[in-house]
């Protein structure tokens, strides 16, 4: 993913993996790696077929880059699916002394003969319609898990956009986007409902802005539905969250064991803000503002929204998750999405974003500390 992020077409890596498979067609690790490469190169169907073949052969994987003498062994519990079907936990531990291993469970995956040895487990399966059965199974399984684990499957299962809207609704100092899950015909009927516009719509289980659109009129709705084939959608009222200077600001906050951290701040003149399409790479002024946001986060943003962040954390009930959010024009926290699977990384150029690496190391250090606290707490209980 790091290579793809910086523009590499991954041809050399693809050739290397194909040579391994020519030598040994049952090399499950090569099949799994190649499936990731194909997803990054926009070949999802073939990628998932290769992944399925890999998981029939093997369900437990270790990273070649694991440290030789790790301080902790972390087992990520994964489900089959595309890259974003699971928390990209590799980024959180890649520079530390944590040995990360993956265990795949779920439909079509043979059950493991035994649970691999580990110190702490992390439930990496993210919320989606496809993952709900697995999350329910994991809820039962984790009640009897032999080691401490991070992130409750039941809490992850409540992270759908409409569920987050219901459980958060309005609280002290914040408001959640009022997303409704609607069948295709129900979306068509919005054209006849008073006060339906402006609204935003997106296909079910879409991410990163795919299929997301702002609809201002019934004509916009009709044209949008002609272009989309999904049977279900999330629809929410559009909230104008422009700052006084007319720019939109979207924040990604990572919450680790109840403590919020800045992950990024994207600034754009467009309402649909994603870091990769925001005006950050070319705009030095925006990068300076993001740097200031990170440097003053604890005393400024986190302090301003302290009560809101605490209440949200209590309701969400997860050890690790992210908030994509903005601020309403009256200064409240505006929650767009609560997610256990957002990409939290340190891949940006040090030359262009010199302030990011130190901030992300704080995030990664906090995650490692969470692992050690969870292990120590378990050890104390066993000793007692």
N, C-alpha and C positions, 0 to 999 in steps of 0.2 A: 504493500500500500504506500509506503514511503517513496519507493521508486516511481510508482504511478503518479503520486502527488506532485513530483518534480518533473513530470513530463516524459519519463522513460516508457517506451512502448512494450517493455517486458519481453522482447523477442529472445534475448539471450537466456533469460530465466525459463521461458517456455521451452526452448531447445534443450536446455539442461534436464528439465523434468521429463521431456519426451524420450531422451536417451536413457534415463533411468527406467522408464516404463518399457522401453524396448528390451532392455536387459532383464527386467523382472516385471511382467505385467501385473503381478500381485503386490507390488510395492504400494501399500495403502497410503503411506505418507506422501509419496509423489502424486498419487491421484488426488489427495485432499489439497495439496499445495496447488496443483494445476487447476483444480476447480476454483480456487480463489483468484488465480491469475486470469482465468477466463471470465469471471464475473467483473473484474476490473477492466477487462477489454470488451465489455458489453456483449458477452455471449452467455446469458444466464441459463438457457435451457440445457446446453451441453455441460455447463458448469455443474448444475444440480444433478445431472445424470452421473458425472464422474464422482461427485460427492457421495451419491447413493452407493456406487460400487465400492468406494473406499470404506464406507461405514459398514457394509456387509462383511468386509474382511477384518476390520479392526475398529474398535470403539474408543480406545485409549491412546492418546498421542502425547509425546514429549517433544520439547523444543531443543534443537541442537545448540541454541544459544544460552541454554540454562547455565547459571553459574556452577562451577564444580563443587563448591562448598556453600550451599544456600543456607540462609538463616531460617527460612521457612519454606515449606512445600505447599503450594496453592493448587487446588484442583478446581478448574472451572467446569461447571456442569452445563453442557451445551445441548441445543436441539438442532436437528437438520434444517437446512434452509439457506437463504442467501446470507451474505456477509453481515448485513444489519439485523439478522434474526437473533443475534446474540451480542451481548456487550463486548465491544472490542477491547478486552481487558489487557491484551498484549501491550498496548501503549502505556498502561498504568504501571507496569512492572519491568519494562524492557531495560532500564538503566540501573536497576537495583540488584539486591542479592536474593531475590525471590525466584524459586524454581517453579515455573508455571507448567501445568499439565492439563490436558483437555479430556473430558469424558463425555461422549455423545450418548444421549438417550432419546427415546421417542419412537413415533410410528415408523415402521420399516427398518428400525435399527435393532439388531439382535441384542438382548440384554447381556450385560457383562457377566462373566463367570464370578468375578469378585470385584469389590470396590478397591481401586488402587490405594496404596498407602499415601497419606497426605496429612498435613497439619490443620489446614483450614480449607473449607470448600466455599465456592462463590457460585451462586445461582445466576448464570449468565443469560438464560433464556429470556428474551424480551417479549413484551405483550404484543399479540396480534390475534386475529381470529384463528389462524392456523395453530398458534402455540397454546391456546386456552386449554385444550385437553391435556397437553403435557404439563402445563403449570398446575392443573388440578391433581394430576398424578404425583407431581413433585411435592405438592402440599402434604400429601399423605406420606410419601417416602421420607421427607425431611423430618417428620416427627420422630423417626427412629434412626436418623443419620448418626453414624458412630463418632463423628468429629464436629467441632463447631462450624457453623456456616454463616455466610453473609447474604442478606437479601431474602426476605420471605417470598416464596412463590405466590402466596395469596395476595400479598401487597402488590407484586408486579402485575398480577392479573387485573388489578383495578386501574391500570394506567391507560386504558383506552381514552380517547379524547372526550367522548360523551360521559364516561364514568368520572373522569377528573373534573369535568364541569359540574357534575352533580355533587360530588363529595366535597369539593372546595367551595363552589358557588361564590358567595361574597363573604369575606371575613374582615378582620381588623386590618385595615390598611392595604387590602389587595382585592382584586377581582379576577376571576377566571373566565377565559373565553367561553361563551355560552354555546358550546358545540352540540348539535343534535345529529344523531345517526338516522338517516332517512333513506327509504327505498327509492328507487328511480322515479316511480310514479308520484311519490310524495314530493320530490324535488320539483317535478314538473308543475305540481299544484301550487307551489309557492307563487307562481305568476299571478294567481288570483287571490292571494292573501295580502291584506293591507299591512303596510309597514314591513314587507319582506326585504326591502332593499334600502341601502346597500348591504350586501352580505358577501361572505367568502365561502367557497365550496371547494372540496377536494375529494377524490375517490377514496374509498375505504382502504386502509393500510398503505397509503402513499406517504412518502417522506421526501425531505429535501426540496419541497416545492413542486414536485411532479404532479401536474394536473391541478394545482392550486390556482384559483382565479378569483378576482373581485368582480361581483356582478352588481351593476347599478340599476338595471332595468329588466323588465320581462324579456325584452329582445336579447339582452346579454345572456340571460338564463337559457333561452331557447337555443342560441348559437353554441353555448357551452355544452349543453346536453347532446347536441348533434356530434360534437367532437369527442365526447367521452363515452366509453362502452361499459363502465362499471355498473353493477347492479345496485350498489349502495354508495352513499356519500356522507361525509360530515359537512354540515352547513352551520355557520355561525354568523351573527350580526357583525358587520365590519366596525371596528373601533378605531377611530382616528387617533393614533398615538404619536403624532408629530410633536417634536419639541418646539419651543417658542421660535427657534431659528428656522423652522420649516423642514428639518431633516428628521428622518426616522432612526431610532436607536434600538437595537435588539441586543440583549445580554444573554449569555449562557453562564449560569451559575452552577457549580458542582457542589453538592452537599455530601460531606463525608462524616458519618457518625454525628450528625447534627450540626456540623460546622460548615458554613458556606464559604466557597472560594470562587474568585473570578476565573473563568475559563476564556472567554473572549467578549468583545464588544464590537458589533458591526454597525456602521453608520452609512446611510444611503438616503438619496432623495426619493427612492421608490419605497412603497409600503411593504412589499414582499422582500424582506431583508434576509439574505443568507451570506455568510462570511465570504464565500468564494465569489459572489457576484456583487458584493458591496464595494464601496469606493474606499478600499483600504490599501491595496497594493500601490496605487499611484498617488494617493493623497497623503502627503506627509502630515498635514494638520490633523487628519482623522487618526493617524497612527499615534500622534502625540497625545490626543485625547484618550485613546485606548490605554496608552502607557500610564497616563495619570489615573485613569479609572482603576487599573490594576494596583498601582502604587498606593492609592488612598482607599482601596476597597473596604478594609476593615473599619476605618474611621468615618467613611462617607456613605457609600451605597449600603453596605451591610448594617451600619448603625441606623441609617434612615429607615430601613425596612426591617429592623430587628424583630418587632412584634409579628409582622406578617410572615417572615421567614420561619420563625419559631412555630407559629400556628400551622403553617403548611407542612413543616417537618413532622409535627405530631400527627397530622392527618395521613400523610403519605406512608409513614411507618416503614421506611427503608433505610438501610445502613449506607447505601451509595446510590445516588441518582443525580439527575441534572434538571434544571429549570431553564427553559427558553422563555424569556419574558421581556417586557418593555415597561414603560411608565405611562399611565394615563395623563391627560393634560391637567388633571387636578392633583397629580403627584403620587397616586397609588401604584402599587406593583400590579402589572397586568400579566397574568400567566397565560402563555400560549400553549405550552406543552410541558408535561412532566414525563421523564423518560429514564429508564435504566440503561439504555443502550446508545446514547449519544457518543460520537467520536470526541474524546478528550485527549489531545495529542500535543506533541512538541515538534511538529514537522516543518514549521515555518522557517524561512531563511533567517539565520542569525544576523546577517548583514542588514536586512530590511526591517526585521522585527527584533532588535536586540533585547528588548524588555520582556519578551515572552518566555524565554527559556528559564530565567530565575523564578518567574511566577508559576510555571508548570511544574518545576521541581518541587515547589511548596505543595502542589496538589498531589504529586506522586509520593512525596514523603508522608503526607497525611494518610494516603491510602495504605502505605506500608505500615504505618503506626496502627491503623485500624486492624490490620491482620495480626500484628503482634499483641494488641490489647485483647482481641478475641481469643487468641491462643492462650494467653496468660490467664484470662478469666476462666477458661475451661480447665486449665491445669489446677487452679486454686480450688475449683469445685470438686475435681477428682480427688485432690489431696484431702479435702475436708471429709 
